[in-house]
C-alpha cells in the first residue's frame, strides 16, 4: 500500500513540476514575442537591409504616451521619394526621361515623352504615379517642358534654408501650371 502511495505521490510531483516548467517556457515565449514585436528592437540578422521584411509595429497606449517624452520626430527621405516617383513613371510606356524634386510641401515632376504618347495621358500618369506614393498633404505639379526639367535639376543641391528658395520654387510651379496637370 505504501508503494502505491509513493508511486502516486511521485507521479503527482512529476506532473506538477512538468506543468510549472511548461508555464516558464510559455512565459519565456511570450517575452520573446514581445521583444520581437517591439519596433525599437530592430534586429534582422538574416536580412539587415530589410528588403524582404514586412513593415509591422504594435504599440500599447502606454508605450505611445511614454514616447512623447522622447520627442520623436517623423522624417521623410525626399531623395528616396523622388527616386521612387521617377522610376515608377519611367516604367510606363511613353516616357523617355523623368526629373523629380520633392520638397516639404510639393513634388515637381518634369518629363520627356514619346511623340506618339498623348500630352494629357502623360500628365495624368505622371501625376497619379506621384500621388500614389506621396503623403496626401503634398501637392504634385507636372510638366513636359524641357526648360523646367533643367530648372528642377539645378535645384537638386539646394537647401530649403537658402534666401530665394521659396521664390524659385514658386516661379517654377507657376510655369509648370501652364502645362497640363492631368485629369481630375
Secondary structure, DSSP 4 states (H G I P E B T S, - for coil): -HHHHHHHHHHHHHHHHHHHHHHHHHHHHHHHHHHHH-TT----SS-TT-TT--------HHHHHHHGGG-------HHHHHHHHHHHHHTSTTEEEEEEEE-SSEEEEEEEE-TTS-HHHHHHHHHHHHHHHS-TT-EEEEE--HHHHHHHHHTTT--TTSTTHHHHHHHHHHHHTTS-----
